[in-house]
């Protein structure tokens, strides 16, 4: 995996070249992904929106994530990040959408049944929305909150770079 400082210019250039539009919904990364994506001048040509839907209420109200899905599977789940993707596509004209939700710590949140370091992400082209790519981010040894957030964002940037080329 590239480090984020080296992948960002490549990702930026790739989006400028391919003309695809991007929308992201972040929970555990708290806007850090959007901040990284907008570091280069001209990012507004492809970056439509970055929503920080940190609470379950914001996931419900902005992205139309079903309260039943959150109740049944938890906010940190494959099902929720898929619904977040659907919400992004219904709100925007993005070609590609990415969502992330997780437990970054350093302490485990008492309201989450998921282990510390559990981070789900989803990414999809609008044309393949019926089959979004989802996965657990491989945060194998959670450390400080800052380290965890940065690791997840680097991973998402690399995943986004690889995915947008398909």
Secondary structure, 3 states (H helix, E strand, C coil): CCCHHHHHHHHHHHHHHHCCCEEEEECCCCCHHHHHHCCCCCHHHCEEEEEECCCHHHHHHHHCCCHHHHHHHCCCCHHHHHHHHHHHHHHCCCCEEEEEEECCCCCCCCCCCCCCCCEEEEEEEHHHHHHCEEEECCCCCCCCHHHHHHHHHHHHHHHHHHHHCC
